[in-house]
């Protein structure tokens, strides 16, 4: 007589085997992850008549099997296996009796290979079930039930249990939430359902099978642990690379930025064995490293010989919402030999000049070899059309994008890393402290990026289930070599359900009252604990620092009102942050305790200050202050307040559209200052004009500008918006590339550009008497407001990554603020009474609102 296990088809992705622990099962069923899986497989249909069948198949009131299967190109479903007894028969009879009385529900019986199939049909939904040897089997996909019948009736078919025979006999825990049996190669095929992209070789050849126990911790975290195996050491699976390795501690956490979307760590105790392993399993399309080794006379095998540590890959977010990767190579014995080899390759392959850039304490170079990291570390690393690299301590960093590498290094210098984060450390302590393979997934940050690579159905699913998806916190998938198998641990941090909006607002809203009306505020960062603080000036010219919990830490009276932007700097280069700003005729540097830093304040002759910028040419913290006046004078001062040669002042005659800024592009320094009348001034460090500049755009410019750095001067582009509705692009060579007339609905429409704070993206603003419209660079309307019209407004565009993009509109006539997301959804159901408002996520990732009205400053929740 066949058991349920004998009936599971061989193409199955995984099987869940329930346990006899009722509480464990109930905890599992109540997890948001289970609800997500049910929705993804369309088990929780709005089809009310069949809802009872869904509840029955997932009741798990007795030992049950559930198998996962690929059904279509973009879809999957489950088969449910129950021991057929009187209770099951009674439940089915009751359901059938109800269906016979339900309008629109049809009952049918058909036969397949001599087995009777019972079906319930309602609209487009069909549920099929069969009974074989006292096993009840059902599915919402009829073809899956037929697969079970084929497995049972066809001679010679090897079922799923046979394919996983190596793990099926492993010991299992009794008092847990059940067991999961995974066919790793089928799992890789299932994973490819969700994406438009070809699955990487790494996932296709990972291993053979795994058996995992399911547990729910007291803090409601999901944990699956057990063992993964291969058929033999000669199967060329990825796991085989680590058969001679011992687990390694996760030391790289101290240099993994909090902005990382995912991080893979490969722990290596025996470098030579690892190198031999990756040579054996390189994917067919991976270039041979031997050719490069022989042509450059570099012994890569010798490099790995002395290697013991970690190789990591960090996935970061690009400005276009795609992935960009940074490789970390940490050798406990030192990274000098790796840097020498990289420098030798760079020297040998550079045709004209060797790329070199000093960036703070780092020296960044480029290896001009196509996909060099893939040649070296494939299949664990793929891609990298360009490779920029540098090092710090025992770690070498390689990135495919120079700007991403610089941001990565900034985060390390600012200690904005997992190792310095209380929340991240708490999660990491719940994972394996030593492993050979660890994939850490920053789940809350990843959805918006992976959505772009998904099939339309799954992209839509993410949008429709945003609340449930946000309940998933950090996750980890880990493998540690142990004897002839690999101890496997999967853990996911699951957040508790959100409190109601009313409760949250009542609990989280803080209000601080001041003696005088508030003039302006800035959100700043505490270097002590990395939390947000508020720097605020009132109408009596008092400057105050407020903690995140609303406490006024200090107050200093200034001689005048702050003009231009407030900048946080590390003036003393010791990791502590100060505030740099200007008032008419004075420059100021004040520390976090409210004390002036010597020799400040410094008096200057310019009293008509409009814009203030900080220039740090090589990230060395040898700051320069760049000041622009309303009448078109540019001044530059060093840290001591000395006016620098060439900037005493540099006269450009007219007001600027925005603050002048410094850029380092292709190894050269530029200062860009664009006048409101469309004259573009591009200068070097000595204030001398670059060839072909000043450039006359012959259009009055509105708002800011946007820059896209290319691989050459010719394809490094700047974009501006004319107030009359013309989008203009010009390049670093001083040549106008395009002029595009934008659509307007009225003759008196006004246009300007609104850039995101870090200049990662921009919007086009069109203001007309009856409507305010914002368009993305593709000219698609993202925000339309009919209640502002031509009123004076202040706009903020903020991008915190992972799709968290917010537009704040403050109507200066009505003193009302509105918050939109980039989908055009109004997030503030009621307008907020304020003179100015900003959005900023706190340390936990929750978006906070900061706003003021007269003498009151408020901190509240966005949702």
N, C-alpha and C positions, 0 to 999 in steps of 0.2 A: 504493500500500500504506500502511495506517494505521500511525503510530507510537504508542507508549504515550501520548504527550501528546495525540494526537488523540482518545483514548478517555476522557479524564477528564471526567466529567459537569459541566455548568455550575454546579450547586448546591454544588460542592465548597467547603469552608471554606479549606483550604490543601493544598499538595502539598510533600512532602519529596523532593528529588532527591539520591540518594546520589552519592558521589564515588568516584574510583579510588584514593584514599589509604587503604590497608588499616589503617594504624595509627590514622588519624583516626576511621575507622568503629568500630574496636574500642574506642577511648576513649569514643566516644559511646554505644555499647551498654552499657558498664560504668557509666554515670552513673545515680545513683538516680532522676533525673528521668525517664529513659526507662523504668525499671522501674515508676514510678508511672503513667505514661501507659498502659503495657501492662496494668497491673492495672485501671485505670479502664475500659479498653475490653474487659476480660475476655479478654485474650489469654493470660494466665498462669493458665488454668483449672486447678482441681484435677482436671479431666477428663484423666487421664493418657493415654488412648489418642490424643487429639488434640493432645497437647503437642508431638509431633514436627512437626506442621503449623505450629504457632506458631513453632517454632524455624526452620523452613525459610523462612517468609515474612519473617522478620526477620533472616536471615543476612547480607543485603547483600553477598554474595560477588561480585556483579557489578552493573553500573549498574541501579538500581532506582528506581521511583517508589512513594511511599506517599501516598494521598490521604485526607483526614479529612472525615467526613460526619456530619450530623445524621441519626439514624435514628428516634428516638422523642422524646417530650416531654422525657424526662430522660436520654437516652442518645445515644451516638455510637459510630462504629466506623470501620474503615479498609478501603481497597481497596489491594491489593498488585499491582504491575505489574512483570513480569520479561520480558526478551527470551527467547523460547522457543528453546532449543537442545538439543543432546544431553545436556548436563549436567543441565538442568532435567527433561528427559524421564526420564533415568535415576533422578533423585532421586524423582520422582513415582511411577515404576514400583515402586521399592523400598518406598515408603510404602504404596502400594496393596496390594502383596503382603503386607505386614505386617498391614494392616487386614483382609484376607480371612481371616486366621487368628485375628483377635481377636474374642472373644465379645462380642456386644452392639453391634458396629460394623456399620452397613449402608452399602452402596455403591449409589448410584442415578444414573440418567441421565434428564434431561428436556430439552425443547426450548423455547426462547423466541425468538420472532421469527426462526425459522430457524437459531438458534445453539444448539449442544449445550451444556448445563450439566451438569457432573459434580459429584456431591455425596457427602460423607461425613457420616453421621449417627450420633451417639452420645448417647443420652438426649435432652436438649433442645438440644444443640449441633449446629449444621449448618455445615459448611464447603463453599462452592461455588467452582468455578473453570471458566474458559472459555479457549479459545484463539482469538484473532482476528489474522490476518495476522502470524504469528510473534510474537505478544505473549501471554504467559501472565498471566491476571488472576484473582485469588482474593480471597475475603472471608469472614469469619465471619457476615456478614449477607447472606442470599441476595438480598434486594431491591436491594442495592447492585450486585451483579453484573448484575441486570436493567437498572439505570440505565446501566451501561456499554454494554449491548447497544442500548438505546434511542438513546444518543448516537451509536453507530456506524451504526444502521440507519435512523434517522429523518431524512429530508431536511430541511435548513434549521435543524437544531439547532446552536446555537453552543456550542462546548465551553469548558472552563475556560481553555484557552490563549488563546482569543479574548477572553475577559473580562479577561485580564491581559496583553493584548498590549503595553501601554505599559511593563511592567517585564520582560517575557519576553526582550526583546532587549538588556537591560542587560548589561554585562560581568560575568563571574563569576570567582571565584578558583579555581585548580586544586587546590592542595594544602591542602584544608580538609575539614571533615566533611560537606560537601554544601551544598545550597541549599534555602531554604524560600520558597515563593511563597504569599502570603497575600491572599485576597479580604477586605478589611477589613470590609465590611458583613456578609458571611456569617460572619466571625469574631465579630462582635458578636452575631449570632443564636446562634452556638454557645455563646458565653459565657453567654447567658441560660438555657441548659439547666440550669445548676447552681443557680439561685436561684429563689425563689418570687416575687421582686419584679420589677416591670417594668424592663427595662434603660433607663438614662438616655439622653436625647436625645444627650448628648455621645458615647456609644459608638456609637450607631446611625448617626451622620452624620460619623464621624471622617475617613475618606478612602476612596480607591478600592482601591488595591492596594500590595503591598510585595514586594520581593525581598531576601532576607537570606542572607548566607553564614553557615555554621555552623562555629564554631571551639571547640576545647577548649584553654584556656591551660595553661601548665606547672603552675600551681597547681590544675588541674582545675576551673577556673571555666568556665561555659558562656557563650559570647559569640555573639550573632547581630547582624551589622551589614550594612547595605546602604542601600536607598533606598525611600521611600514616595512615591506620586504621587497626583494627582487627575486627573480627565478634563479639566477646564478650571477656570479661576479663577472661573467663574460657577456652579459646582455647589453652592455653599453648604455645603461640607464644613468641618469644624472646622479642618483644616489650612490652609484658605484664609485664615483670620484672620491667619496669620503670613507671608503671601506677601511683605509689605514689611518684615519684621523681620530683624534680624541676631541671631545667638545671643548670649545674656547669661550671665555667670558665675553660679553658684549661691551667692549671698551669704547667703541666708536660712538656710543650715545652722547658723549661729551662734545662731539663735533657734528651732530645731526641737527640741523635747524628745526625749530618748531613749525616752520612753514612746510616741511617735507610732507608730501602726500603719501608716499610709501618709502620704505627703506628695506633693502635686502642685505643681510649680513651673512657672509660665508666664513666660518671659523676654520682655520687651517693650522694644524700642529706640525705637519710634515709637508713642507713646500715641494720637495722633489716628487713625492707620491701624487700630490695634487696636480702638478704639471703633467706628469705621465697620464693621469686620469683624463684631463681635459683634451689631451692630444688624441686619446682613444675615442672620445665621443663628440668631437667637433662635427657640427652639422655639415651636410654635403656642400652647401654654398659658402662656407667660411673659407676665406683666403688662407693659404698656408703661411705660417710664420717662418718656416725654414728658409724661404726665398729671401725674406727681409733680413733674417739673421746672417745668412751667408754674404749678402751684398754689403752689409754694414759691419761685418765682422764683430757682431755682438752676440754673446753667449747668453740667451734667455734662460736656458736650463740652469746655468750657474746662478742667475738671479733668484730663481725659485729654490735653489738648493739651500740657501741661507734664510728662507722665508718662514716665519712663524707668527701668525697674527690673524688679521681679518681683512677681507676684501668686501667692500660695501658698495651698493648702488642706491643713490637717493633720487627719487623722482620729484622734480620741482615743477611749479606751474609757470608756463610762459605767458607773456602778455596776450597772446592769441588763444588762451585757454587750451593749450596743448601741453604735453609732457616735455620736459627737458631734464636730462640726467647728469648727475655728478657722481663720478667713481671715487671711492676712498680706498687707498691701499695703506694699511697700517702694519708695519713690520716691527715687532718687538725688538729686533736686533738693529734697528736703524734703517732709514730710508735713503741714505746717501748713495748707495750703489744703484738704486732705482733711478734717482735723479741724474746721476752721471750718465747712465745708459740713455735716458730720455733726452738729455742735452746733446749727446753724441748723435742721436737720430735726427734731432732738430737741426743740428749743424750740417749734417750730411745731406739732408733732403731740401734744405732751404735754397731756393734758386738765386734770388737777388739779395734780400736782407733777411736776417733772422728776427722773427717777431719777439720783442721784449718789452715788457711794461712793468715799471716799479709801481706797486700798489700797497702803500703802507709798509708793513714789514715783509710783504710777499714780493717775489719776483715771478711774474707770469710769462710763460713762453708758449709757443705753439709747435706741435709736431705735425708738419705738413704731409702726413701720410693718411690716405683715405681709409677710414674705419680702423685705425690702428688698435684701439682697445678691443675691438672684435677679434682681430688677428691674435691678440695676446691672451684674451680671457674668454673667448667664445666657448660654449654657448651661454655663459653666465652674463655676458655683456654683448649687445648687438648695436649696430648703428654707429654714430659718431662720425659724420662726414668731416667734421673739424674737431681737433683735440687741443684744448688749452690746458696747461697744467702748472702747478706750483706745489709747494710743500710747507708744512709747519710741524715742528717736532718730529715724531716718527711716522707722520701721515703725509701721503702724497694725494693731491686732488687733481682729477682730470674731468673737464667739462666740455660739452659740445657747443656751449654758448658763453661768450666772454662776459656778457652782462649778468647772466645767471651765476657764473662763478664768483663775480665780485659781490653780489648779494649774499651768496653762500658764505663767503669769507667775512662779510660785515656781521652776519648773524653770529658767527663764531666769536668774533671780537667783542660783540655786545653781550655775549653769554646768553643769547636767545636760542638755547638748544635744549634737547630732550634731557640731557644730563643735569641741567640747571632748573628744570621745570618740576615743580612738586607733583602736578597732575600726571605728567608723563612717567616720572619715577615710580609713582604709586602703581601705575599699570604695569610697568616693566618688572617690578618686584613680584607680580603675580604670574609672570611667565618663567620659562626656563632660564636660569641665570647663565648657563653654559650650553652651547649648541654648536652644530656644524652648519645648519641652514636655518635662518630666521627671516621671515617676511613679516614686517610690521606695517600695518595698514592704518593710516589716519583717516578712518572711515568718514567722519563728518566733513572732511575737506575734499574728499575724492569724487563725490557724486557728479558734480558739475563738469569735471574734466572727462571722466569716462563716458559721460552721457553723449559727448560729441563723437565718440567712436562706436556707439552702439547702433544696433538696428533700430529703426523708427519705433517699433512696438515697445522696446525696452526703454528707449529714451522717454517715451510718453509715460511709461510705467513709473519712472523716477519722478516725473513731475506730479503724477497723480497720488503718489504715496510719500510725499515729502515728510510729513509728520512722523510716520512710522520709521522711515529711513534715518531720520534725525535721532531716533532712540538708540541707534547703534554707535557705540564709541570706538575706541582703539581696538584693533584686533591683531593677533599674532598667530602665524603658522610656523612651527618649528620642528626640526629633525635633528636628533643627536645619535651618532653611531654608537651602538651597544651590541657587542658580540657579533652575531651574524645578521642583525636587523637594525632598525632605526627607531628609537623611541620618538614618538610623535606627539606633539602637544598643540592643540588649537584652542585659543582662548579669546573671548570677545567681551568687551566691557559694554554692558547694556544699561542705558540710563533709565531712571524711573519715569513714570508718566508725569507730564507737565501739570502743574497746578493750573487752575482756571486763571483767565486773564485778570479778572477782578482781584483775586487773591494775590497774584503776582505783583500787580501794580501797587496794591496796598502795602505789601511787604517790602518792595524794592524802591519805591519812590522816596527820594531824599530831597529836602528843600533847605537851602541855606539863605538866611536873610542878612542883608547888608545895610549899613547906615545910609549909604549914598547909592544912587542909581548905578547900575553896571554899564560900563562902556564897551568892553570886549572881553573875550576869554579864548584860551587855547588849551587843548588837551595835550599834556606832556607825560613823559615816562619817568618813573622813579628808578634811579640806578640801584637803589637799595633792594627792592623786592620785585622790580619790573612791573609794578601795577600802574594804572593810570591815575594821574593827578590833574588838577586844573589850575592854570595860571590865569588870574583874572585882574583886570584893572577897572576901578570905578570912576565916577565922574569927579571925585575929589583927587584923582590921579594916584590913588593908592594901589599898589600892586600886591596881590595876595596869592598864596599858594594853598590850595584846598586838597585834602586827601580824598580818596575814592569813597570814603564813608561820610563825607561832608564836614570834616573837621578843618577849621582854618589853622594852618600850621604857622604862618607868619604874615606880616604885612609891612611893606616898605613904601614910603611916600616918594614918588618920582617928581622931577621938576616939570614934566609936561606929559602929554599923551604919547603912547607908543605909536610909531608910524611904520608901516610895512609889516613884514612877517617876523614872528618870534622863532628863533632857531635854537634847538638843543645841540650843544657841542661838548666835546671832551677837551676843554681848554688846557688842562694840565697833563693830558695823555696818561691818565691813571685809572681809567674806567669809570670815573665819576662824571656826572653830567651837569652842565651849567646852562644858563639861558642868556643868549645874545640877542639884543634888540637895539633899536635906535629911537631917540626922541629928537625933536628939532634942535640941531646944534650939538648933540651928544651921542656917544656910543656907550653901551652898558654891557657888562658881563656880571651876572649875579649867580651865586651857587644855590644849591637846593635848600640851604639853611637861611637864605635871605641876605647873605653877606656879599659885598662886592669883591671881585677878584682883582688883585693888583695888576695893572695900574688904573683900573676903571673906577668911576666913569671917565671917559676921555672926551674932551671938547673938540669939535671940528667946526669949520667955517660954514658948512652947508646947513641951512635952516629950512629949506624947502624940500626935505626928504620925502620921496614917494615910495620907493622900493628899496628893500634891503636883501642882499644875498650873501651866502657864505660860500667861499671858494676854497676847496681843498684839492690842489692839483693832483697829488699822487696818493691821497688817503693817508698822509703822514701826520695829519693834525697840525700842520703848519698853516693855520687858517689865514685867509685874506677876507676882508670885509669889502663888498662891492656895493656902493651906494649910488642910487639914481635920483636926480631931482626932478621936480615938475617942469622945469625949464630946459631939461635936456643936458644936464651935466653928469658925468660919470666919474666917481672917485673910487680909488682902491686903497685900503689901509692894511698894514700887517698887524700881527697880534698885539704889538705894543702900541698900536694906534698911529703909527707913522704913515704919512701919505706917500705912496709909492710913485716912482718916476714914471712918466707917461700918463698918469692918472691924476693930474693936479690942476684942473680936471681934464678929462677928455670931453670935448664939446661935441654934442650931436644935435643940438639946436631945438629938438622937439620932444614932447612927452612920449614915453614908451607905452606899449599896450600891456606889458607885464614886466616883472623883474628881469634884469639882465642875468644870464646864467652861463656857467662854465660847462664845457663838454670836452672830454678826451675821446677823440675819434681817430681810429687807425693810428694811434700812437702820437697824435698831435693835439695840442691844447687850443681851444677856441672860446672866445667870449661872444655871445650872441645878444644883441639888443635891437629889437624891432620897434620902430616908431609907429605912432598911430596913423600917420599919413602914408604908411606903406613902404618907408625906406628901411631896408634891412642892413644893419651894421654888423659885420662879422670881423672880429679882431683877434690878434694873437695876444700872448701874455703881456706884451709891451704896449698894447693898445694900438698897434699898427693894423691897418686894414688888410684883410686877406685879398688875394687877387680876385678881381671881378666884383668886389664889394667896395662901397655901398651898392646895393641893388634896389632899383625902384620898381615896386610891384604895381604902381599906378592904381592903387585902390586903398581907401581908408579901411583899416583893419579893425576887427572887433574881437575882443576876448583874448585868448591865449594862442599858442601855436603848438604843433605836434611834430615830433621828430622820429624818424625811422632810420636807424643806423644800418647801412648796408656794408658790403664787403669792399666797396670802393668809394671814392669821393663822388663819383657820378651817380651812384645809386643810393647815396645817403640823402634822404628826402625830408624836407620841411613842408608842413601844410598849414595854411592860414585861411581864415574866412573873412571876406570883405563884408562890411556892414550892409552893402547893397545886394548881397546874396551871390557872391562869386567865391568858389573854392579854388585856391591857388596852391600849386606845389612848385617848389624850386629845390635845387640840389646844392651840394657843398661847393660845387664849381661856379656857383653864381648864375646858373641858367634856369629860367622858368620852364618847367616841364609841362604843366597843364593849367588851363583855366576853364572852370566848369560853372555854368550858370545854374543856380538852385531855384527850385520852384517856390513861388510866392503866391498867396491868395489875394493880397492887397498891395497897392503901390507903395504904401508907407510901412511895409514890413521891415523889421530890423533883424539882422543876423549877427551872431557871434559864436566863437568856439568856447566850449567848456571842457577843460581837460581834467582828467582824474589827477589826484594829488601827486602821485608818483609818475605821472605822465605815461602810464601804460596804455591809455586809450583816451578817446575824446568823443564829445557829442556836439552836434550842430544845433544851436538854439535859434528858433524863429519866433519872434514876438510880433503879434498883430493885434489890432484893436479888440477883437473878440476871442482871441485864442493864443495860448502859448504852446508851442510844439517843440519837442526835442527829437532829433534824428540821429541814428548811429552812422558810422562812416559809410555804410552801404546805402544810406539815405532811406532807411526804413524808420517809420515813426515809432518811437518807443514810449514817449509820454505826451499826452494831449490834455491840456487843462483849459477849461472854458470859463473859469471863475477868477482869472487874474487879469487878462487883457493887457492893457498897456501900463499897468501899475508898475512902479519901480520895484525891482526884486533883487534878492541876493541868492545865488545858487552855489551849492556844494555838490561835487561828484566824488564819491568815495568808493574804492574798490579794496575789499579786504581779502580777496582771493576766494577760490572755491565757489564762484558764482554769487558771492555776497557783495553785490553792487547796489549802491544807494544814491538816489538823487534827492537832495533837500532843497525845497523851494520856500523862501521866506518872502511873503508879500509885505513890503516895507510900508505900504499905505494902511493896511489893515492889521499889521503886527500878527500875522498868522503864518505858521510853518506847516509844510506838508512833506511827507516822506514817501517816495516811490521806489520800487525796485526797477531793474532794467527791463523787466517784462511789461512795464507800464502799470503795474498794480499799485494802487494807493494803499500803503501799509498803515497809515494813521487814519482810522475810520473817521475820527473827528479832527479838524484842524487844531493845532496846538498854539495857544496864545504865547507868542515869544517875539523878541527882537532879533534873535539869532539862535540857530540850532545846529548841532553836529551829531552824527551817529558814530559809534565806536564799539567794537566787541571788547568785552572784558577778558580776564585771564581764562575763564571757563568757556569762552566762545560766544556767550550771550550778548546780543547787540543792546547797547545802552544808548539812551537819548540824553544829551546834555544841552540845556537851553536856559535862557534868562529872559526875564520880563521885569523891567524897572529895577527894583532892589532885590528881587528874588532869583536865586539860581537853583535849578532843579536837575536831579539825576534820576532817570526812570528807565523802564524797560521798553523796548520797541514793540514787543508783542505781549 
